[in-house]
C-alpha cells in the first residue's frame, strides 16, 4: 500500500483512485487513422518497406520545409541520429553538455569514448548557462551540445559566439523542440546541426524515429553515407557507417502525424492554459511559461515545486498523484551526473552543478496531449490544490509514522 493510500485526513485520497485508468505523461498522439492505413496499404502493395522509399523521401522533404533548412535526414531514432552526427562532426576528447537532459545526450558521446563535461543550467530557463560554458573549455574540448529543454530554445546566440571564437563544433539536441521557433526562426537551422526526436512519447511521433536538420551540404552528405553503412551506390562502400535508416511505416506515421500537427499543438496549448488557470496563485507551485511571441509545441506541462512555500515536497506530491493514477514524472531526475557511468567517473560533479541539483529536486511533469480531457485536468488540479492546502499536515503525519 502506498503512502498516498494511507492518508485518511482527505476524502479525495480515500477509496478508489480518482482515475480508474492510469494517465501517463507522453501518451502518444494519434493522427488520422484512415490516411495512415491508406499509406500502409500502399507500402505493402509495393513491397518497399525500408531503404529510402517513397514515404521516407517525402517525409524528409516535408520536414526540411517545416524546419526551414536545406537538409533533414530521417533516422530510426534520435539517439542514433545524435551518435552519427557527433561522429560526422569529428567530435572527440571532451564535449560540453548540460546534465539536465535525457541520458541519451551524454550517452551518445560516451558510447564513442568522448567525455561529456557537464555544465550547469540557468535556473530561470532550465537550459545550459552559457556563462559557465567558457569556464569548462580545455585543450581537449572539441564541441558543445546545447539542449532545447521543454522546447524552449537555449541560449543560441551566446553559444554560437563561444563556438565560433573558440573553434568548436556546435550541435543542438532539439528532441523537445520540433515545431518551435527562436526569434521567429524555426528550430532546426542553428549550429552545425540539430537533432529532432519522433519517439512515441513526443507530441509528434513516428512510433520510433528522429532526424538531423542542417544547412551544411558536406555534413548532410556524410551523414547520409554513415546512416546507410557508407554505401554510395549499389555495391560501393566509401565510408564507415551503420544502419540508421527510418522504415517506410515510420515515415508513413510521420506524414499522417504532420496532417494533424496543428491540432496536436492546439490541444497542448489549450491544456497548458487550463492547467495554468487552475493552478494560478497556488503557493509554491509554478507552471513554467512559454514565450507566446514564438511558435511553441507546448508538449510538456512542467511544475516547479518550492517545498518551503508549498509545505509539501515534490516527491510526496508525485506519490499522491500516483495513488490517484496520475503518473506524473520527475524530469530529469536525478541528473545525468548522478547516473552511471558518470556518477563513478565524476563523483564530485554535484558540487559544480548547484542549479541542476536544485531543479532536479523541484520539477514535476503532468499528463497532457490528446489523451487528456478538460475534466481530467480539472481533477488533477483539484488533487494538487488539496494536497498543497494540507501539505504541512500530510508531511507531519507521515513523518510521525
N, C-alpha and C positions, 0 to 999 in steps of 0.2 A: 504494500500500500504506500502510495506517495505521500509526501508531507502535505500536499495540497488537499488530499482526500481526508486528512486527519483534522483539518481546520473546521471546527464546528461553530465558530462565532459568526460566520457569514452564511446566509442562506444560499447565496449564489454558488458556494463551493461544496454544498452538500448534495447527496443523492447522485443522480446521473450527471454526467458531464453536460455542459451547455450545448455541445455539438455531438450528435450521435456518431458522426464520422469525422475522421481527422482532417483538419485544414492544414495544408502544407505550404511552406514557403517555396516558391519556384515551381508550383504545379503547372504543367505545360499548357500553353495556349494552343488551341487547335483552330486552324483556319477553315476555309471552305472545303468540306469533305468531298463534294462532287467533283470539283476541279482537280483535287489531289488524286482521286481514284481514276479519273479520266487519264491523267498523266501516267499513273501506274499501269493501266491497261495498255497504253501505247508503249511503255518500256518493255512490258512482257511480250507484246506482239512483235516488236522489233528485235528482241533478244539482245539488247545492248544495255548491260547492267552497270558498267563502270568504264574506266579508261577514257575519260574526257568525252563523254557522249553529248548528245544534243542538249539535254537539260542542264548539265554541268556548265557547258559553254554559255547557254542563255542566262543562267543564274549569275555567272561571273560578270557578264556584260551589264546586267541589271544592278548588281552590287557596285560596280565601278561607277556607274552613272549616279547612284544614290550618294556614294561617298565622295564624288567629285574628283576621282583620281584616274590616272591612265591605266592602272592595273589593279585588279582584285583577283587574287588567286585562291580558289577554294581548296580546303583541306578536310581530311577525315575528322579532325578535331583541332581545337585551338592550342592544345599542348604541343602536338606535333608541329603546328604552324609556328609556334614560338621557337621550338628547337631548331627547325630548319632555317628560320630567319636569323637566329643567333649564329648559326654556322655559316650561312651565306654572307653575313656581315663581317665574318672573320673575327668575332669576339674571342677573347682568350684572357688568361690571367685573372683579373678582377673586374666585376661589373657591379655598379651601384644600383640597388633596388630598395623599395620600401619593404618593411616586414609586415605592414598592414596590407596584406593582399592574400589571394588564394595561393596555396602551397605550390601550385603548378608554376608560378612565376620563378621562384628561386630554383625549383627542381629542374626546370628547363636549362638552367645554367649548370648546376651541379652534376646533372646527368652527363654533361660533356666535359666534366672536370674543370669547370670555370667557377671561381669562387664568388658567390653572391655576397656583397658587402652591404649590410642592412643600414638604411638611412631612416632617421626619424621623420615624423609627419608634422604637418601643420594641424594643430588640434581644431582649427576652425573649418578647414577644407577636407580633412581626413586624407589628403594627398601628400606625397613626398614633399618635404620642405627644401626648396632649392638652396636656402641659406646654409643648410647642413651638408649639401652635396659636395661643395667645394672642399670642405674640411676632410672628406673621405678619399679624395683623389690621391693616388700614389703613382709611382712609375709603372706599376703593373696594371693600372686601370685602363681598360680599352673601350668602355661604354657605359651608358646609363639606360636603365629601363624605367620609364615613368608609367604609372598605372592610373587610369581614369576611374577612381573608385566611385561606385554608385552611378556611374555615367556622368559625373561632374568632372569637367576637364581639369587635369592637373596643371601645374604652372608651366605651360607650353613655352612661352617666350623666354623666361629665365633659364629653363633647362636647355633650350636651343642655343642661347647665347653662351652658356657654360660649355656645351658640347663643341661648338664651333671654335671658341677661344682655346680650349684645351685639346683639340684634335681628337675628340671622342665620337663614337657612333651613338646615335640616339634612337631607341626603339620604344614605342608605346604599346603597352598591354591595354587594349581597348575592349576587353572582354565584356565590360558592363556598358559600353558606350555606343553600340550600334544605334543609328538614328539620332544621335545627339550632335550638337554643334558647339563651337568655341569662337566667339567674336564673329558670329554669323557664318562661319565656315564649317562645313561638315567634318566631324571627326573621321579620320582616315588618311588625310594628306599631310600630317605633321611628322616631323622627324625623318629618319631614313625609311621607316615603315611603321605601320600599325597593325595589330592583330586583333581580329574580332572572334568572339565565341558564339556559336549557334547551338550550344548544348541544350538538352531538353528543359533544363531549369531556367534558361534565359527566356525573356518575354518573346523573343523571336527565335524560333528553333528550326533545325533541320534533322531532328532526332538527335544525332551527334554531328558536329561539324564546326568548321572555323574558316577563316580567310585571312590572307595577308593583303593589305592595301598599301600601295606605294606609287610614287611618280618617277621612281628610278628605273629606267628601262633595263639597264645592265643587271641590277639586283633582281628585277622581276624575271628576267630570262634565266638567271642562275637558280632562283627558287623553283621555277617550273621544271628545270632539269632535276633538281635534288628531290622533288616530291614524287618523281617517277623513275627512280633507280638510276638517274643520269642518262636515260635514253634520249638521243637526239635524232631518232629515226627508227625504222622498223627493227633493225638489228645492230644499231650503232650506239654504244655507250661511250660517253665522252667525259663523264664526271661521276664522282662518288655520290650516291643518293640512297634513298629509302622509299617506302611506299606511304605517301601521304594523301593519296587521291580521295576525293569525295565520290561516293556512289551516285548513280542516277536517281535512286529512290530518295536519297537525302536531298539532292538538288531539286527534285520534284516537290518535296515537302517545303523547301525554301521558297520556291516560286509561288506555291499556294499560300504560304505564310505572308509573302510580300503583298498579296492581294488583300490581306486583312491587316496590314501593318498599321494603318491609320486608326482602325478600330481598336486594335490592341493598345495603342498609345492613349487613345481617348478614354478607354476603360481604366487604364492605370492612373491617368490624371484625375479622373473622377474619384477613384478610390483614394488617391492621395489627399485630395481636397476634403473628402468626407472624414478621413482619419484626422486630418489637421483640425477640422472644425470640432469634432467630437472630443479631442484631447486638448483643445485650446485652454490655456490657463491652469492646466493640471500641474501642481508643484513638483518640480524635479523631473518632469517628463517632457523632453523636447523632441519634436519631429523635425528631421533635417529639412532644409529648404532647397528648392531648385530655382535657378535663375529663369524666370518666365520670359526674359528677353531672348533666350536661346531655345533651340529645339532640345527637348528632353524626352526620354522614353519612360521616365517615372516608374521603372520596373522594381525599384527597391523602396519599401516603406520602412524607414530606419528611425528608431527611437534612440535617444541618449538618456540614460537614467542616472541622475545625480542622487546617490543614496543619501547624502547629507540633508538634502531638501525633501526628497520623496519619503524618506524614512523606511524605505524598502529597497533591498538590493536588486540589481538586475537579475541575478541568478534565481532569487526567490520568486520574483515576478514571472520569470520564464517557467519555473516549476508549477506555479499556479495556473498559468495558461496551458501548460501541457496537461494538467489534470482536467482541464475543460476541453481537451482535444484540439487545442490551438497550438500547433507545433512551431512556435516562434523559435528563432535560431540566433545564436551568438556568432557574429562575424567580426573579424577573422580571428577568433579566439583559439589559442592564447597568443597569437602572433607567430609568424613563421620562425622567428628566432628561438622560440620555446619548443619547436618541433624537431624531430630527428631528420637528418643527422646534425642539424645546425645547433641544437642545444648542447651537443657534445663538442662540436667544433668551436663554438663561441659561447662558453658557459657564462661569460660576464656581459653579454650583449645587452641585457636588460638595462644595465647602468648607462648605456649610451642612447637608450630609446625610451625616455620617460613619457613622452606624449603618446607613443604607441602603446606602452604598458597601460596607461590610464584609459585610453579609448577602448582597448580590447576588453576592459572590465565594465564598460558602460553601454556598449551598443547592443541593441536587440532589434531583429528584423522580423516584421509581421507579414502574414499572408496577404497577397494582393493578386491582381490578374483577373482573367475572365471567369475563374472558378470561384470567385468570392463575390457575394451579393452585398447590396446595401445593408440588408438586415444582419448579415454576418458581421459586417464592420461595426454596426451599432452594438451588437452583443459583445464583440471583442473589446470594444472601448468601454463598455459598461463593466466588464470584468476588471479591466485595468484601473478604471476610476475607483471601483470598490476596493481593490487591493491597495491602492495608494492611500485612500481615505482611512484604512485600517492598518497601514503599514507598520506602525510602531507596535500596535497590539499583536499583530501576527508574528513579528520578529521576536517580541518578548516572550510570547507563549512557546514558540518553537525553541528559543534559546533555553528555556527552562526545562525542556524535555530531555 
